[in-house]
């Protein structure tokens, strides 16, 4: 059985379980189903516009521009651009990984990609505003001031390791 067929079969079993739980009044299954539908609805609201924006990014952002600002020759500015791009990314890692893939295929360096993916869950503007309103601006600034240098330094180390090993991502199937 192919992988896709196994995935469809597993999803069908899951749906049968949810349907059976609703029919028999199995509370745990009903709660699992409720959580699944909440999650699925959130994804249906977030992912289509996000993938549309990712597609536009892929078309509009030229390889030359990505290499200039995110590539291995761009110096420290690749980290600044990575953090700024991550701050504007809405949808968390659901959106960050496809954008990171687009960055990779357009010539961004590994360290810039690592910085972007990590910062995407760390510096989102809406999340930071909410955090500052609840926990205070001082806490948010301290968290960002401590976290961002660690993210950038670890990205530099990881990027250097990948470059030293001449690592290339495998082609997609």
C-alpha positions in Angstrom: 0.0 0.0 0.0 1.3 3.4 -0.9 2.0 6.1 1.7 -0.9 8.3 0.4 -3.3 5.4 0.6 -2.2 4.6 4.1 -2.8 8.2 5.1 -6.3 8.2 3.6 -7.1 4.9 5.3 -5.9 6.3 8.6 -8.0 9.4 8.2 -11.1 7.3 7.2 -10.6 5.2 10.4 -10.4 8.4 12.4 -13.6 9.7 10.8 -15.4 6.4 11.5 -14.2 6.6 15.1 -15.6 10.2 15.5 -18.9 9.2 13.8 -19.1 6.1 16.0 -18.4 8.2 19.1 -21.2 10.6 18.2 -23.6 7.8 17.6 -22.8 5.9 20.8 -22.2 9.0 23.0 -18.6 8.1 23.7 -17.4 11.4 25.5 -13.7 11.1 24.8 -14.3 10.6 21.0 -16.8 13.5 20.9 -14.2 15.8 22.6 -11.5 14.6 20.1 -13.9 15.3 17.2 -14.7 18.7 18.6 -11.0 19.6 18.9 -10.4 18.3 15.4 -13.1 20.4 13.9 -11.9 23.5 15.8 -8.3 22.9 14.5 -9.5 22.1 11.0 -11.6 25.3 10.9 -8.7 27.4 12.1 -6.5 25.9 9.4 -9.1 26.5 6.7 -9.2 30.2 7.7 -5.4 30.6 7.9 -3.9 28.4 5.2 -5.6 29.5 2.0 -4.7 33.2 2.3 -1.2 32.3 3.7 -0.5 30.0 0.8 -1.7 32.7 -1.6 0.8 35.1 0.0 3.5 32.5 -0.2 2.8 32.0 -3.9 3.0 35.7 -4.5 6.3 35.9 -2.5 7.6 33.0 -4.6 6.7 34.9 -7.9 7.6 38.4 -6.8 10.8 37.9 -4.9 13.5 37.4 -7.4 16.4 35.0 -6.8 18.8 37.9 -7.2 17.1 39.9 -4.4 16.9 36.8 -2.1 20.6 36.0 -2.7 21.5 39.7 -2.1 19.6 40.0 1.2 19.5 36.5 2.6 22.4 34.7 0.8 25.8 33.7 2.2 27.4 37.0 1.0 24.9 39.3 2.6 26.6 39.5 6.0 24.8 40.6 9.1 21.9 42.1 7.2 20.5 38.6 6.4 19.7 38.2 10.1 18.0 41.5 10.2 15.9 40.7 7.2 15.1 37.2 8.5 13.9 38.6 11.8 11.9 41.4 10.1 10.3 38.9 7.7 9.6 36.5 10.6 7.9 39.4 12.6 5.4 39.9 9.8 4.7 36.2 9.3 1.2 35.3 10.4 0.2 31.7 10.9 3.2 30.4 12.8 5.2 27.5 11.6 2.3 26.5 9.2 3.4 29.4 7.1 7.1 29.7 8.2 8.2 26.4 6.7 6.7 27.0 3.2 8.3 30.4 3.2 11.6 28.9 4.4 11.4 26.4 1.5 10.9 29.3 -1.0 13.8 31.1 0.5 16.0 28.0 0.2 15.1 27.4 -3.4 15.8 31.1 -4.2 19.4 31.0 -2.7 19.0 32.0 0.9 21.8 30.8 3.2 21.1 28.1 5.8 21.8 30.5 8.7 19.3 33.0 7.4 16.7 30.3 7.0 17.3 29.0 10.5 17.0 32.5 11.9 13.8 33.0 10.0 12.1 29.8 11.1 13.1 30.2 14.7 12.2 33.9 14.8 8.8 33.2 13.2 7.6 31.7 16.4 9.4 34.2 18.6 8.8 37.7 17.3 5.4 37.8 15.6 4.2 41.3 15.9 0.6 40.4 17.0 1.9 38.0 19.6 4.5 40.5 20.9 1.8 43.2 21.2 -0.5 40.9 23.1 2.3 39.7 25.3 3.4 43.3 26.1 -0.2 44.2 27.0 -0.5 41.3 29.4 3.0 40.9 30.8 4.3 44.4 30.2 6.6 46.0 27.7 9.7 45.4 29.9 9.2 41.7 29.9 8.7 41.6 26.1 11.8 43.6 25.5 13.9 41.5 27.8 12.6 38.3 26.2 13.4 39.6 22.7 16.7 41.0 23.8 17.8 37.7 25.3 16.2 35.4 22.7 17.2 37.0 19.5 20.9 36.9 20.0 20.7 33.3 21.0 18.7 32.5 17.9 21.1 34.3 15.6 24.2 32.8 17.2 22.8 29.3 17.1 21.7 29.9 13.5 25.2 31.0 12.6 26.7 27.9 14.2 24.2 25.6 12.5 24.6 27.3 9.2 28.4 27.0 9.4 28.1 23.3 10.3 25.9 22.7 7.3 28.2 24.7 5.0 31.3 22.8 6.3 29.5 19.5 5.6 28.4 20.7 2.1 24.9 19.7 3.0 22.2 20.0 0.3 18.6 19.3 1.0 17.3 16.3 -0.8 15.0 16.9 -3.8 11.3 16.7 -3.2 9.4 13.7 -4.4 
